[in-house]
Amino acid sequence: MKIIVLGAGQVGSSIAEYLSREGNDITVVDTDQERLTEMQNRIDLRTVHGNASYPSVLIRAGANDADMVVALTNSDEINMVACQVCHSIFHTPMKIARVREAEYVSYPEMFESEHMPIDVIISPEQLVTNHIQRLIEYTGALQVMDFAHGKAQLVTVIADEDGPLIGHQLRELHDLMPENVDTRVAAIFRDNQAVFPAGDTVIMKGDMVFFLAAKRHIRTIMQTLRHSEKPANKIILAGGGNIGFNLAKALESAHSVKVIEYNKKRARHIAEELDRALVIKGDCTSEELLMEENIDQADIFCALTNDDQANLLSALMAKKLGANKVLTLINKHNYAQLIEQGTIDIAISPHQITIGGLLAHVRKGNMARVHSLRQGAAEAIEVIIYGDSSTSKVIGKQLQNINLPPGTTIGGIIRNGKVLMAHRDVIVENEDHMILFVTDKRNINDIERLLQVSPSYL
């Protein structure tokens, strides 16, 4: 596909690199020539210097025959206008825009085709808020990913030393579960290396285990893999920006929530908007303030400011002072790699979450959901299977007879709202939602070719 990426920031450059490596024709537009030069030296793509919403710049970028434009500049307004220009002048088939400002996102009717013709709106703040909310719901998880509109979930946990599964083979998993609870281990990482989840694979202390199950069974399965952890009640959020405010709003009815916000005006505003959450005006890196707010009694501390250093410092301090679990937003990729699985329990990368939200829309085929995992090293994918036995390479076959690319496993299938684990004798049918785990992303194109329907299928 011919794709124009507007904006060469963290998300723009990352998505351009992903798509270029998957064989797409990529052009990146940005006003920062130095950044464009660095990208062109590193990635096989074209660059255009200029304002992303100007028709003349878009013409130079190849908008006349582009299949898709992905607007990821730092300005919501430029992203929206660029999509409007691409629609009105160039008739671009697919237009995707990142829109951060809640004032815009709160009015989805703005983005209908007769007004602001954007096919897909990506709201990073909402994606990150949802991600953190799921982590708070399952306090023992490192990641929680929804598939098929939440009917199935892929959950990441660290197997602790006293977990009932330690020392057992995966084929024994069914015997350890309560009756009618079914799950599938989609992948295991041990010492940062992928371990193929075969029946005779033994789970060891410290393994990072990815398991898929129906949402209603997740809590039961987590108790099988590790110690039962009490639900989080007392939550402290550092930062009252869009993510902190939205998260407080979502949690305050069922949890005891405190928000620490440094800016006096912002603190007053969110205090007026929240119903039950307590807002404290102060510095989240202040040891004195954290102690005054009983950080040692907090079940979860979330560092959600726009400053990586403030997030890192406040999270480390909160853990030192006794917070049970700490989560922090980290925008710099090298920071996230440095601290994850250290003193801080979970490092959250907003741009990796955003990329996952984008990939399902920009890739070929029938991908319904893509989750970027392990700082982009792996992916969990939901693909809708269409066709029949003559137009599809997988329909009518048992899962054990599908020749998957290396580093790829099938976790399960959602069929007519029912979650089916990927047992060897399950037969693939038309309109199945297939959940795959991919540890070698070089094989994404092979996966797409394997699962795509023949052009003759109507």
N, C-alpha and C positions, 0 to 999 in steps of 0.2 A: 504493500500500500504506500501511497505517497502522502506523507503526514507532515504538517507544519506545526512546530512547537513554538509557542510565543512565550518568551521568558527563559533565561538561562540561569535561574537561581538553583537552589538545591533540588527542588522537585522537578523543574524543567530539565535540568541537565541529566538527572537520574533517569527520568522517563525516556528522554532522547537516547541515552545509552542503552537502556533495556531494548527499545524498539529497533535501534540500529543493529544490535547484535542478533536480532531475530529476523533480519533480512529486509526490513522496510527502508524505503527511501525517505530520509529525514532531513528537514531543513529547520534550523533554529534561528529565531529572530530575537534580538535584544539591543538595547541602547549602549551596552558596555562592550566595547570592542575588545578590550583585554580579555574579558571572560570568554568571548566568542572564539578568540584565537587559541586560548588554552583548550577549549573543547575540541576545536578542529584538529589540533595536534594530537589529541588523545583518542578521538572517536571518528569513525568513518561517516561523516555527514557534511552537509552544506551549512553555511551560516550567512545571515544577512543582518547588517547593522542598520538600525532605525527604529522608529516608533511603531509598535506592533499593530496599532489601529489605523495607520495611514494606508489608504488604498494603493498608493505608489510602492510602498514598502512590501505590502502583501503580494503585489504583482511580481516584484523581484524575487520574492520567496516561492513563487510558483502557484499562487492561489487559483489561477485560471483552471488548472486541472488537478487540484489536490483532492484526495479522497476524504481528508479529515483535517480539522484544525483543533489544536489543544491549547487553550489560552491559560497560561500559568504565570503571568506577570504579577508583580506585587500590587497592582492596582485593579480592584474589582471593576472600576469604570472602564479602564482600557480593555480588560478581558471581555466585558459585555459589548462594548462598541465594536471590537474586532470581530466578534461573532456576528453582529448585525451587518457589518460590511461584507463579510464572507457570504452571508446569506443573500443580501440584496444585490450585490454586484457579481459575485463569482459562483453563486448557487452551490456552495460547498455541501456535500451530502451529510456530513456528520460534524457537529460543532459541540465541543466540550469546553466548559469554562470553570475555573476555580473562583468561587465567590465566598469571601470570608464574612463580610458584614451581615450581622443578623437582621439589620433593617431591610436588606434585600431578600435574604433567604426566607424571612417570615412571610413573604408575599409571593408564593409560587406562581400565582396567576400572571405575574409580570413576565414569566419566561415561556408563556404559551406562544405558539408559532406566529400568531398574528401581531404579537407585541414585541417581545425580545426573543427571537428564534434561536434558543440554545437547547440542544437535544439532551445534554446531560450537565447537571450542576453538581460540582464537587465542593462540599463544604468541609474543609479540613478540621475546623473546630468541632463540628458535630461528629465527624468520624472518630476523632480522638476522645471526645466526651463519651461516646457509646462504648469505645474500647475500654476506657478506665472503669466505667460503670459495671461492665461485665466482670472485670477483675475484682471489683469490690464485692460483687455478688458471690463469686467463688474465690474465697480468700486464699486457697492453697494453689491457685493456678498462676502460671506465668503469662499465658495467653489464652483467650477464649474467642473462638471465631464462629460466627453464625453462617449456616448454609440453609438454602430453601426457606428463606424468610424466618429463620430461627427454629425450624422443626428439628434440625440436627446441629450439633456443635462439635467442633474439634478443639480439644483442650490440651494444653501443655502443662505437665507437672514434673517436678524433680522427685524421683523415687527415694524416699528416706529409708534409713537403715532398719527401721522396725516395721516398714510397710508389709502387709501380708503377702504381696506378690514377690518380694525379694527372694531370689534363689529358685523361683519357679519358672518353668518353660511357658511360653505364650500359649501353647495348646491347652494348658491347665487353667487358663484365665476363665473360661466358661464355668468350670467346676467351682471356682472361688466366688462367683457372683451369685446373688440371690436369684431365685427362679424368675424367669421372664425378663431379666436384665441382660441385654446383649450389647457388646462393644467390639471394637476392632482397633488394635494398635496399628496406626498408619505408619509410624516411623519412630526410631530411637536414635538419639545422639549420645555417644559415649566419648568423653575426652575430645569433644568438638568434631568427632568423626561419625558419619552416618553408619548405622548398623541395620542391615536389612532384617525386617521383622518376620522371620520364618517361625514355623511351629516349635522348633527346638531352641529358639533364642531364649536365653535366660536373662531376666532383668536384674541388674546389679545396683547397689547403692550409688546414688549420684547420677543415674541415667536420666536424661531428658526424654520423657515419654510423651508422644502425641497420640491421643486416642479419640476416636469418633464414636458418638452415640446419639440416640434420641435425647433431646434436651431434658426430658423428665427423668432420665436415668443418670445424669451427670454427677449429682452429689453422691449417689450410692457408689458409683465407680471410683470417684476420687478417694473415698474412704478405704477402698480396697487397695489403692496404690500407695497411700501415705496415711499419716496420722490424721484423724478427724480434727479439723480446725474450727474453732467457734466462729459464728457469724460476726462480721464487723459491725459494731454499733457506733463507737466513738470515732469520728473521722475529722481530721484537721486538714484543710486545704490552704496551701500557701500560694496566694495569687488570686485576685478577683477579676481577672480578664474574662474574655468570652468563655474559655474552657472552664475556669474555676467557677464562674457564675452559673453556667449551664449545668455543671455537675452538682453544685450545691442545690440548685432548683430541683434536679431530678432525685436527689437523695434525701432532702430535708424532711419529707413526710414519714420516712421509715427509719431514719438514723439521727443520731445527735451530731450535728455538723457545725464546725467553726471555720470561718474564712478569715485569713490574715491578708490584709491589703495595705500596701504602703501609701498609696495615693489617697489623700483625704477626701477629695471630691468623688473619686470612684467608690471609695468605701461607703460614703453616705448614700450614693446612688443605689448600689446593690443591696444595702441594708433596707432601703425603702421597697425594693422589688421582691426580696425574699420574705417568706412568711414565718419560718421557724428557725432558720439557720442564724447563728450569732456571727456578726461581722466585727472583727477587731482591726482597728487602724494601727499598723505597726510594721516593723521590719522582721521578716520571717527568718533572717539569719541571726537575730538577737537571741543569745542563749537565755538571757533573763526573761524575755517575753515567752519563749517556748516553755520555760519552767513554770511561769505564772499561769499558763494555759494548760498545765498538767499534761505535758507531752508524754510523760511516762505512763499515762493511762490510755493513750490513744491506740486504738486497734490498727488504724492506718493513717499515715501521713503522706499527703500528695503534694509534691513541689511542682507548681504549675505556672510559674512566672514566665516572662519572655526572656529571662536572663539565665543562660546555662550555668554560669558560675554561681549565681544566687541559688538556683535549684540544687546544684550539687552540694554547696556548703550547707544549706538548710536541711537537706535530706540526711547528710552525714551527721549533722548535729542532732537531728531528731532521733536517729538510730542510737547514737551515743547516749542520749538522755533517757532512752527507754521505750521509744515507740516500738510497737510490736512488729510493724511492717512498714516499709517506706517505698514509695514510688516516685519517680522523677521524670519530667520531660527533659529530653536532651536532643538538641537540634544538630550538634556537631557529631558526625558519624564516629570520629575517633574517640570522643568522650564516651559514647554509648558502649563501644567495644571494650573500653578500659574498665568501666565500673560494673558492668552486668555480672552477676553472680559473685560480687564482692560484698562489701558492707551494705550497699544498697540492694534491695531485693529485686526491683524491676526498673530497668531503664526503658522509657517509651520514646520511640522516634516518630514524631509527627509526620515527617516526610516519607518514611517507609509505609505508614498507615495510609497516607494519601495516595502513594503509588499503587498500593493494593486496590484502592477504590477506583483508580484510573484504568488499570490493566484490563479489567473485564470488558471495558468499553472500547479499548483501542486495538485489542487483538482480534485476529480473524476467528471465524468459527462461532460457536454458540456458547461462549463462556458467560455464565451468569454471575460468578463471583470469583475474585482472586484475592488471596491473602498473602502478603509478603512476609516471610518468616526469617528468623535468625539473621537480622540486619540485611535482608535481601538475598541470603545464601540459598534459601529454599522457598517453595511456594505450595500453598494448598489451593486447589482449583475446583470449582463446580462447573461442570459442562452439561448442557442439555443435549441428549442424544436423539437425533431425528433419523427417520428413514425406515427401511425394511431390510430383509436379509439380502436383497439384491442390490441395494443402494448404499448400504452401510457395512463397514468392515467389522463391526462389533455386534450389531443387533442379531439376535438368535443364537449367539454364542454363550457358552458358559464362561464365567470370569477366568477360570483356570486355562482356557484355551485362547485367551487374548494375548497377543505378543506385544507386551508393553516395552517401551524404550528403557534402557538401563536407568536405575535411580528413580523409578516411578512405581508407586503402589496405589491400588484402588482401596479406599477406606470403606466406602459404602455407596448405596443407591437410595435415592428418595423416589418412591413411585406412588402416585396418587395420594400424597401426603403421608405415606408410611415410610419409616426409615428401615432399610434392609442392610444388614452388615454384609461385607464383601466376602461371603463364604464361597468356596471354590465352585459349587454347583449352581450358583445363582445365574440365571439367563437374562441377558440384557434385552430390554424392550424399548419400543418407540416412546419418546418423551420421558424417559428416565433421566433423573438428575444424578450424574455420576460425580463422586467426590474423589479427587486424586491428590496424592502427596508427591511432590517432585523435589528430589534433592540434587539433581543435575539439570540446571536450567538450560544447558546447551541443547536439550532434547525437546524443548517446548514446541518447535516447529514440527517435529516428528509426531508429537502427541496430537497437535491440531490436525495433521494429515490423517492420522489413524482414526480420529473421531468425527471428521467432517462427513457430511452426506454428499452423495454423488449428485452432480447437476441435473441428472435425469429425474430426481425425486421431486414430485409435485405435492 
